[in-house]
Every structure is written in C-alpha cells, then in structure tokens.
Amino acid sequence: MCSLRAARAMKMGFENGAASRLSKPAVRYLYKYGTLAVPDRLRTILLEDKLYFPTARELNDPTESLPTYADPSLDELIDYLVGQYRVDHPHATAADLVMADVVIRKTSTTMGRDTVLREMRRLFDEEMEGRYGILSLSKCKDSLPMWAHYGGGHTGYCLEFRNERELVGYEVFYGDKIPLRFSPDKDLNQADFLFTKHPNWAPEKEVRVLVKPPGSHFFSPDLLVSVALGKDVTAENERSVVEWVRARRLPLNVFTMSFDRASGELTRKAIA
C-alpha cells in the first residue's frame, strides 16, 4: 500500500512531460534494429502494424528501470506513510485518522527504520514489475555497432520510423539516477529511473517509448518509412521481406546494406 502514491507521482511525472532533465528528440526519424532469428516478428510489424513493447526484465541491461533510493530518516518515512493513509482513505473520519497516525508511528518505530524502508522498496518494486512496456529506438542510422549488436550481426534489419505521434518518446539520459524519494511532495524527477542508463550505453543514443500494458501494440502504418536489411542477410530472408513489403497496404522502401572499405562506413542500396 505504501508504494502507491510514489508510483502515481512517477507515472504523472513522465506522462505529463514533467521529468525535468528528460527531453524529446529533435530528429525526424528514429531507428529500430532487430534480428531475423524469428522472421515472423518482422512480418507482424510489416503486415499487422504491431510493435512489441517488452518489460524491463526482457531487456539486456540487468539494471534496466531499477530505481536508486534516497536515504530518508524514520520520521520522514512515518510522515510519508501517514500522508499516504490520508490519500488512500479520503472519507476517513477524524477519529480514524488519529488512530491510523498512532498505529503507523508505533508500528514503524517498533520495526525500525531499515525494516520499514526495505518493505517500502519491496512493495514499490513489486508494483512496478511488468507495469510498462518499453520500446527502445535509436537516433543512430546505419551504425556499425548497432548492426553488430542488435541487428543479428548484420543479418537482421533496421526499421526507420517517423518521430511522430505514438512513437514520440524521451531521450535516455546516460549518467547517475536521481534517487527516488518517498515523499508527500510532488517530485518532478520521479520518472527519472525509467529513462536513465549507465554511460557505457551512451553510444546507442536511445529514445524510449513507454506504454501500458507491455506486449504488442498497434502503430500508425504511415510512421514506418523504410526497412534496411543487413549486409549479411540470407537470400531466403531477403526474399521473404520483399514479399511482405509488396503485400503491405502502404508502400515501403527496402534497402540492403553493404560495407564501403574506402570510407569504413555502411551504405544503402534500394532493392524494392
């Protein structure tokens, strides 16, 4: 119960654009790299206009979307819990509020600060588990590391989306997370931990779109403008993708990638 207000404040923060150090990307296009190990996943995107939003636990960073916590005193925790009770019981009588105050203070003092804080963290983590689906896009076009790591070792694909409407997200901040506070005061940084990663991940230039619940969600088909196939894509997968594109209700540019040894960069060639 004690985690609910923090979760609501965090949700309100990012959904209202209040997370203070986050920003929306000022680019026209965003990119989604993927593997063709299971080709039907791309088929679903191309023909059914559906994208998969995994939970944080399905992503490759074990610290993904885990908050760091502030170090409050026992009195601060008690004040938070008392305030939480008032929010959760708007029709409580004056006598009820007095009794709740006494019980919360006595129980918290008996348990001790560390136990209370540990339980509050546990409840918050339980509430957040699986709450949001996360679509990770990138501002990087034709990135060798992204193709190697996320594009199936150059055998997969890279989708190009317009940075508009339901695919507008926040740029990931690479640095230390702002500690999450259990506080009755509105905190504009409550959403910070959902959009913060270690600086080691900075080259990905990630833009993150969150939805509820996790899983597959429809997107406007006109937001997808091209699909590029890796330089080492198999002939069979290339044929399949071209067939899917031709069957799509909206036209789509298809490219294959090649490596230019002179420039040391990847180049695109239109094939459909």
Residue pairs with C-beta under 8 A, 6 or more apart in sequence:
1 84
1 88
1 123
2 80
2 81
2 84
2 119
2 120
2 123
2 182
3 120
3 123
3 124
3 126
3 127
4 84
4 88
4 127
5 80
5 83
5 84
5 87
5 88
5 184
6 124
6 180
6 182
6 190
7 124
7 127
7 128
7 131
9 186
9 187
9 190
10 180
10 190
10 191
10 194
11 191
12 18
12 190
13 19
13 187
13 188
13 189
13 190
13 191
14 22
14 170
14 190
14 191
14 194
14 195
14 210
17 24
18 188
18 191
19 170
19 188
19 189
19 190
19 191
19 192
19 195
20 188
20 189
21 173
21 178
21 189
21 192
22 170
22 171
22 173
22 191
22 192
22 195
23 170
23 171
24 168
24 169
24 170
24 171
25 139
25 163
25 169
25 171
25 207
27 139
27 163
28 162
28 163
29 141
29 160
29 161
29 162
29 163
29 225
30 137
30 138
30 139
30 160
30 161
30 162
30 163
30 167
30 207
31 137
31 138
31 139
31 140
31 141
31 146
31 158
31 159
31 160
31 161
32 51
32 135
32 136
32 137
32 138
32 158
32 159
32 161
33 138
33 146
33 147
33 149
33 150
33 151
33 156
33 157
33 158
33 159
34 41
34 42
34 150
34 151
34 152
34 156
34 157
34 158
34 159
35 150
35 151
35 152
35 155
35 156
36 42
36 152
36 155
36 156
36 157
36 233
36 234
36 237
37 152
37 156
39 237
39 240
41 52
42 157
42 227
42 241
42 244
43 240
43 244
44 50
44 52
44 216
45 51
45 159
45 224
46 224
46 227
46 241
46 244
46 245
46 248
46 252
47 244
47 247
47 248
49 218
49 219
49 220
49 221
49 224
50 216
50 217
50 218
50 219
51 135
51 216
51 217
51 219
52 133
52 215
52 216
53 132
53 133
53 134
53 135
53 209
53 210
53 211
53 214
53 215
53 216
53 217
54 133
54 134
54 214
55 129
55 130
55 132
55 133
55 134
55 214
56 64
56 65
56 66
56 132
56 134
57 64
57 129
57 130
59 134
59 136
61 197
61 198
61 201
63 197
63 198
64 134
64 197
65 128
65 132
65 134
65 193
65 194
66 125
66 193
67 124
67 177
67 179
67 180
67 193
68 176
68 177
68 178
68 179
68 180
68 193
69 117
69 121
69 179
69 180
69 181
70 179
70 180
70 181
70 182
71 179
72 80
72 117
72 181
72 182
72 183
73 113
74 108
74 109
74 112
74 113
74 116
76 182
76 183
77 108
77 113
77 116
77 117
77 120
77 182
78 104
78 105
78 108
78 109
79 184
80 182
80 183
80 184
81 104
81 108
81 116
82 100
82 101
82 104
82 105
83 184
84 184
85 92
85 97
85 100
85 101
85 104
86 92
86 97
89 96
89 97
89 100
92 100
108 116
111 119
120 182
124 180
130 213
130 214
131 212
131 213
132 194
132 210
132 211
132 212
132 213
132 214
133 210
133 211
133 212
133 213
133 214
133 215
133 217
134 208
134 209
134 210
134 214
135 167
135 169
135 208
135 209
135 210
135 211
136 206
136 207
136 208
137 161
137 167
137 169
137 206
137 207
137 208
137 209
138 146
138 204
138 205
138 206
138 207
139 171
139 205
139 207
140 146
140 203
140 204
140 205
141 158
141 160
142 158
142 228
142 257
142 265
142 266
142 267
142 268
143 203
144 265
144 266
145 203
146 158
146 204
147 153
147 154
147 156
147 158
147 230
147 231
147 257
147 266
148 154
150 156
151 157
151 158
151 230
152 230
153 230
153 232
154 230
154 231
154 232
154 233
154 257
155 230
155 232
155 233
155 234
155 237
156 229
156 230
156 233
157 227
157 228
157 229
157 230
157 233
157 241
158 227
158 228
158 230
158 257
159 224
159 226
159 227
160 224
160 225
160 226
160 227
160 228
161 167
161 223
161 224
161 225
162 222
162 223
162 224
162 225
163 207
164 223
165 220
165 223
166 209
166 219
166 220
166 223
167 209
167 219
167 223
168 209
169 207
169 208
169 209
169 210
170 195
170 207
170 208
171 195
171 205
171 206
171 207
171 208
172 195
172 196
172 197
172 201
172 204
172 206
172 207
172 208
173 192
173 195
173 196
173 197
174 196
174 197
174 198
174 199
174 201
174 202
175 196
175 199
176 196
177 192
177 193
177 196
178 189
178 192
178 193
178 196
180 190
180 192
180 193
181 187
194 208
194 210
195 208
197 206
211 217
221 248
221 249
221 250
222 250
224 250
224 252
225 252
225 253
226 252
226 253
226 254
226 255
227 241
227 245
227 252
227 253
227 254
227 255
228 254
228 255
228 256
228 257
228 268
229 237
229 238
229 241
229 254
229 255
229 256
229 257
230 257
231 256
231 257
231 258
231 259
231 266
233 256
238 256
238 271
241 254
242 254
242 271
242 272
245 252
245 254
245 272
246 272
253 270
253 272
254 270
254 271
254 272
255 268
255 269
255 270
255 271
256 268
256 269
256 271
257 266
257 267
257 268
257 269
258 266
258 267
258 269
259 265
259 266
259 267
260 266
260 267
